[in-house]
């Protein structure tokens, strides 16, 4: 496939003209016109062959050939017809065909063939581009699926964290008020006990005062003093015990006050923590909503990519149908080339015989013989070009049956 275009370009450059440069700038022919182009090429080749045949017949009918019977025996007879192709010229007698017109038609056919090859090459490039786009879309779909999985995992983690914070918040709402109420109740009970102890102490002091008044009347001063000392000692002991109990109760009350203050401070911290958790909960809900929106957009993108993938598959199916049509046209062209090869042998023999006769003709016959030789060379070049085109079409057929992995290799 890489060698054939160079040979074609060499054949086209044998007679460089302005028409060739204009043809290279024309757009490629559509794939549906390949059959028409091949038929047109066959028609032009048949026109050239019939022109050579009629020139040979007209030259053999001259009087020069009548005087040379030996040479006349090798010429075609009057009733014999040379092999013809599918088309027939409209005019019955053609004595002279313009050389420039034949070259122009041959150049046009070569240009059309070149445009057909360029179109096949462009279709292959489009196939490769389509395959690359399909690969990129498959990669993007896998990336989107991965992002979707990551988003779902993040949403699950956010839900678990939200449930955990909600549970902790509920536990803190129910546990800390109960503890605080219990501590307050204990503090109130201690305060009541302290007041009762103070009341009992006051009652004991009043009772001692009454006892002192009653006993003073009954005993003497000395005994009273001794007894008072003993009672005072007992009272001092009782007072020390009561004072120690009061100190213990005061320490317990101070510790409970500190505990209450600590609990209040913790309650404030828990309130701040609850507020932060509430803010985090709001933020988590917003993040969840954003994730759901992103998930929805990802689903839409996946749907669009799926639609594009289906459209690309339809395009590939259409391209496969075009390849099948191209294969059928290639088969037709190979059959036409076989017909050309079959008839070219006999035509070559006849042309050689006519060339020997044309050597003995006058200047007009020699001029016509040179024209015939030029036409013969052009036909050979055209046949060689057709052979090269058939080889290229066979290469295209083999490559069309190959897999996309082989094409990429």
TANOR-V37510 format. One record per residue. N is the residue number from 1. RES is the residue in one letter. PHI is phi in whole degrees, -180 to 180 (* if undefined). PSI is psi in radians with two decimals (none if undefined). D_FIRST is the distance of its C-alpha to the first C-alpha in whole Angstrom. Layout:
n = {N,N}
res = {RES,RES}
phi = {PHI,PHI}
psi = {PSI,PSI}
d_first = {D_FIRST,D_FIRST}
//
This chain:
n = {1,2,3,4,5,6,7,8,9,10,11,12,13,14,15,16,17,18,19,20,21,22,23,24,25,26,27,28,29,30,31,32,33,34,35,36,37,38,39,40,41,42,43,44,45,46,47,48,49,50,51,52,53,54,55,56,57,58,59,60,61,62,63,64,65,66,67,68,69,70,71,72,73,74,75,76,77,78,79,80,81,82,83,84,85,86,87,88,89,90,91,92,93,94,95,96,97,98,99,100,101,102,103,104,105,106,107,108,109,110,111,112,113,114,115,116,117,118,119,120,121,122,123,124,125,126,127,128,129,130,131,132,133,134,135,136,137,138,139,140,141,142,143,144,145,146,147,148,149,150,151,152,153,154,155,156,157,158,159,160,161,162,163,164,165,166,167,168,169,170,171,172,173,174,175,176,177,178,179,180,181,182,183,184,185,186,187,188,189,190,191,192,193,194,195,196,197,198,199,200,201,202,203,204,205,206,207,208,209,210,211,212,213,214,215,216,217,218,219,220,221,222,223,224,225,226,227,228,229,230,231,232,233,234,235,236,237,238,239,240,241,242,243,244,245,246,247,248,249,250,251,252,253,254,255,256,257,258,259,260,261,262,263,264,265,266,267,268,269,270,271,272,273,274,275,276,277,278,279,280,281,282,283,284,285,286,287,288,289,290,291,292,293,294,295,296,297,298,299,300,301,302,303,304,305,306,307,308,309,310,311,312,313,314,315,316,317,318,319,320,321,322,323,324,325,326,327,328,329,330,331,332,333,334,335,336,337,338,339,340,341,342,343,344,345,346,347,348,349,350,351,352,353,354,355,356,357,358,359,360,361,362,363,364,365,366,367,368,369,370,371,372,373,374,375,376,377,378,379,380,381,382,383,384,385,386,387,388,389,390,391,392,393,394,395,396,397,398,399,400,401,402,403,404,405,406,407,408,409}
res = {X,X,X,X,X,X,X,X,X,X,X,X,X,X,X,X,X,X,X,X,X,X,X,X,X,X,X,X,X,X,X,X,X,X,X,X,X,X,X,X,X,X,X,X,X,X,X,X,X,X,X,X,X,X,X,X,X,X,X,X,X,X,X,X,X,X,X,X,X,X,X,X,X,X,X,X,X,X,X,X,X,X,X,X,X,X,X,X,X,X,X,X,X,X,X,X,X,X,X,X,X,X,X,X,X,X,X,X,X,X,X,X,X,X,X,X,X,X,X,X,X,X,X,X,X,X,X,X,X,X,X,X,X,X,X,X,X,X,X,X,X,X,X,X,X,X,X,X,X,X,X,X,X,X,X,X,X,X,X,X,X,X,X,X,X,X,X,X,X,X,X,X,X,X,X,X,X,X,X,X,X,X,X,X,X,X,X,X,X,X,X,X,X,X,X,X,X,X,X,X,X,X,X,X,X,X,X,X,X,X,X,X,X,X,X,X,X,X,X,X,X,X,X,X,X,X,X,X,X,X,X,X,X,X,X,X,X,X,X,X,X,X,X,X,X,X,X,X,X,X,X,X,X,X,X,X,X,X,X,X,X,X,X,X,X,X,X,X,X,X,X,X,X,X,X,X,X,X,X,X,X,X,X,X,X,X,X,X,X,X,X,X,X,X,X,X,X,X,X,X,X,X,X,X,X,X,X,X,X,X,X,X,X,X,X,X,X,X,X,X,X,X,X,X,X,X,X,X,X,X,X,X,X,X,X,X,X,X,X,X,X,X,X,X,X,X,X,X,X,X,X,X,X,X,X,X,X,X,X,X,X,X,X,X,X,X,X,X,X,X,X,X,X,X,X,X,X,X,X,X,X,X,X,X,X,X,X,X,X,X,X,X,X,X,X,X,X,X,X,X,X,X,X,X,X,X,X,X,X}
phi = {*,-87,-95,-60,-61,-66,-64,-62,-64,-66,-65,-69,-85,-63,-130,-67,-135,-72,-66,-65,-65,-69,-69,-69,-89,-74,-70,-66,-71,-68,-65,-71,-92,-64,-62,-64,-64,-65,-63,-66,-63,-62,-64,-67,-63,-66,-62,-63,-65,-67,-63,-63,-63,-69,-63,-65,-64,-66,-74,-72,-82,-76,-72,-65,-75,-71,-81,-118,-71,-66,-71,-68,-66,-81,-84,-68,-72,-68,-87,-90,-116,-73,-65,-119,-96,-74,-107,-128,-69,-72,-81,-80,-126,-130,-93,-150,-115,-65,-67,-64,-65,-65,-62,-63,-65,-64,-65,-62,-65,-65,-65,-63,-63,-64,-64,-62,-64,-62,-67,-62,-64,-65,-65,-65,-62,-64,-63,-63,-61,-63,-64,-64,-63,-62,-64,-63,-67,-64,-64,-65,-66,-64,-64,-64,-63,-65,-62,-64,-64,-62,-64,-65,-64,-63,-64,-64,-63,-64,-65,-63,-64,-64,-63,-64,-63,-65,-65,-64,-64,-65,-63,-67,-66,-93,-83,-65,-62,-65,-63,-63,-65,-64,-64,-63,-64,-62,-64,-63,-63,-64,-64,-65,-63,-65,-63,-63,-65,-64,-64,-63,-63,-65,-63,-64,-64,-64,-66,-62,-65,-68,-62,-62,-67,-69,-74,-62,-77,-93,-108,-79,-71,-66,-63,-63,-66,-62,-64,-65,-64,-62,-64,-66,-62,-62,-64,-64,-62,-62,-66,-62,-61,-63,-66,-63,-63,-64,-63,-61,-64,-65,-61,-62,-65,-64,-63,-68,-63,-62,-63,-65,-62,-62,-66,-64,-62,-65,-62,-64,-62,-65,-63,-62,-64,-63,-64,-64,-63,-64,-63,-63,-65,-63,-64,-65,-65,-64,-63,-64,-64,-64,-64,-65,-65,-63,-63,-65,-64,-64,-63,-64,-64,-62,-64,-64,-64,-65,-62,-63,-64,-65,-61,-65,-63,-62,-62,-65,-64,-62,-66,-64,-62,-63,-64,-64,-61,-63,-64,-63,-65,-65,-63,-62,-63,-63,-64,-63,-65,-62,-63,-63,-64,-65,-86,-70,-64,-64,-65,-66,-63,-65,-66,-64,-63,-68,-68,-65,-69,-67,-66,-96,-82,-78,-63,-69,-68,-65,-63,-65,-64,-63,-62,-64,-63,-61,-64,-64,-63,-63,-66,-62,-61,-65,-63,-62,-63,-66,-62,-62,-65,-65,-62,-64,-67,-64,-62,-63,-65,-63,-70,-69,-82,-77,-79,-61,-67,-66,-62,-66,-66}
psi = {-0.46,-0.27,-0.60,-0.73,-0.57,-0.75,-0.72,-0.73,-0.62,-0.72,-0.68,-0.50,0.07,-0.66,1.45,2.24,3.01,-0.48,-0.58,-0.74,-0.61,-0.60,-0.56,-0.39,-0.15,2.70,2.70,2.61,2.60,2.73,-0.49,-0.32,0.09,-0.71,-0.77,-0.68,-0.75,-0.71,-0.68,-0.68,-0.76,-0.71,-0.77,-0.68,-0.71,-0.63,-0.79,-0.72,-0.76,-0.60,-0.77,-0.69,-0.77,-0.64,-0.73,-0.74,-0.73,-0.59,-0.57,-0.36,-0.03,2.91,-0.33,-0.64,-0.39,-0.52,-0.21,1.54,-0.55,-0.74,-0.53,-0.43,-0.54,-0.15,2.82,2.51,3.00,-0.67,-0.03,2.45,2.40,2.69,2.38,2.87,-2.75,-0.48,2.73,2.46,2.59,-0.70,2.47,-0.59,2.25,2.01,-0.55,2.27,2.38,2.25,-0.68,-0.65,-0.72,-0.78,-0.68,-0.77,-0.72,-0.70,-0.70,-0.73,-0.71,-0.68,-0.72,-0.72,-0.70,-0.72,-0.66,-0.75,-0.73,-0.65,-0.72,-0.71,-0.73,-0.63,-0.66,-0.73,-0.72,-0.65,-0.77,-0.77,-0.73,-0.70,-0.72,-0.72,-0.69,-0.72,-0.75,-0.71,-0.66,-0.70,-0.75,-0.63,-0.73,-0.66,-0.73,-0.69,-0.68,-0.78,-0.65,-0.73,-0.74,-0.72,-0.73,-0.69,-0.74,-0.67,-0.70,-0.74,-0.72,-0.68,-0.75,-0.75,-0.69,-0.76,-0.68,-0.82,-0.67,-0.73,-0.75,-0.68,-0.74,-0.72,-0.74,-0.59,-0.59,-0.54,-0.86,-0.72,-0.62,-0.77,-0.75,-0.72,-0.69,-0.73,-0.72,-0.71,-0.76,-0.71,-0.75,-0.70,-0.72,-0.71,-0.68,-0.75,-0.66,-0.75,-0.73,-0.69,-0.71,-0.70,-0.75,-0.70,-0.73,-0.69,-0.74,-0.69,-0.72,-0.72,-0.73,-0.65,-0.72,-0.72,-0.68,-0.69,-0.72,-0.73,-0.51,-0.54,-0.43,-0.62,2.95,3.12,-0.74,-0.83,-0.64,-0.69,-0.79,-0.79,-0.67,-0.63,-0.78,-0.79,-0.65,-0.70,-0.78,-0.75,-0.64,-0.71,-0.82,-0.66,-0.72,-0.74,-0.80,-0.67,-0.71,-0.72,-0.71,-0.70,-0.75,-0.78,-0.66,-0.74,-0.76,-0.71,-0.69,-0.76,-0.68,-0.61,-0.77,-0.71,-0.68,-0.77,-0.75,-0.71,-0.66,-0.74,-0.73,-0.62,-0.71,-0.76,-0.72,-0.62,-0.79,-0.72,-0.69,-0.69,-0.76,-0.71,-0.65,-0.74,-0.75,-0.63,-0.74,-0.77,-0.69,-0.67,-0.73,-0.73,-0.69,-0.72,-0.73,-0.70,-0.69,-0.68,-0.75,-0.67,-0.70,-0.74,-0.66,-0.68,-0.72,-0.73,-0.71,-0.70,-0.76,-0.73,-0.64,-0.72,-0.77,-0.66,-0.72,-0.71,-0.71,-0.67,-0.71,-0.71,-0.71,-0.66,-0.72,-0.70,-0.64,-0.70,-0.72,-0.66,-0.68,-0.76,-0.72,-0.67,-0.73,-0.75,-0.61,-0.68,-0.75,-0.75,-0.69,-0.68,-0.73,-0.68,-0.66,-0.72,-0.72,-0.75,-0.66,-0.71,-0.27,-0.55,-0.91,-0.65,-0.64,-0.71,-0.76,-0.70,-0.66,-0.74,-0.74,-0.52,-0.63,-0.68,-0.66,-0.33,-0.45,0.03,3.02,-2.98,-0.59,-0.75,-0.66,-0.66,-0.74,-0.65,-0.69,-0.69,-0.71,-0.72,-0.72,-0.76,-0.66,-0.73,-0.73,-0.67,-0.67,-0.77,-0.70,-0.71,-0.76,-0.71,-0.68,-0.69,-0.77,-0.71,-0.66,-0.70,-0.75,-0.68,-0.62,-0.69,-0.74,-0.66,-0.75,-0.73,-0.51,-0.50,-0.22,2.78,2.81,-0.50,-0.67,-0.68,-0.74,-0.62,none}
d_first = {0,4,6,6,7,10,11,12,13,15,16,18,20,22,24,24,26,27,26,22,23,24,21,19,22,22,21,18,19,20,19,22,22,19,21,23,21,20,24,24,22,24,27,26,25,28,30,29,30,33,34,34,36,39,39,39,42,44,44,45,48,50,53,51,50,53,55,52,52,51,47,48,48,44,43,43,46,47,46,43,40,36,34,32,30,30,32,35,36,39,41,43,43,40,42,39,36,35,32,31,31,29,27,27,26,23,22,22,20,17,18,18,15,13,15,14,10,12,14,11,10,14,14,12,14,17,17,16,19,21,21,22,25,26,26,28,30,31,32,34,36,36,38,40,41,42,44,46,47,48,50,52,53,54,56,58,59,60,62,63,65,66,68,69,71,72,74,75,76,78,80,81,82,85,85,87,89,91,91,92,95,96,97,99,101,102,102,105,106,107,109,111,112,113,115,117,117,119,121,122,123,125,127,128,129,131,132,133,135,137,138,139,141,143,143,145,148,148,148,150,148,147,146,144,142,141,140,138,137,136,134,133,131,130,129,127,125,124,123,121,119,119,118,115,114,114,112,109,109,108,106,104,104,103,100,99,99,97,95,95,94,91,90,90,88,86,86,85,82,81,81,79,77,77,76,73,72,72,70,67,68,67,64,63,63,61,59,58,58,55,53,54,53,50,49,49,47,44,45,44,41,40,40,38,35,36,35,32,31,32,30,27,27,28,25,23,24,24,20,20,22,19,17,19,20,16,16,19,18,15,18,20,18,17,21,22,19,22,25,23,23,26,28,26,28,32,31,30,33,35,34,35,38,39,38,41,43,42,43,47,47,48,46,45,44,42,41,39,38,36,35,34,32,30,29,28,26,24,24,22,20,19,19,16,14,15,14,10,10,11,9,6,9,10,7,8,11,11,10,12,15,14,17,17,18,15,13,15,15}
//
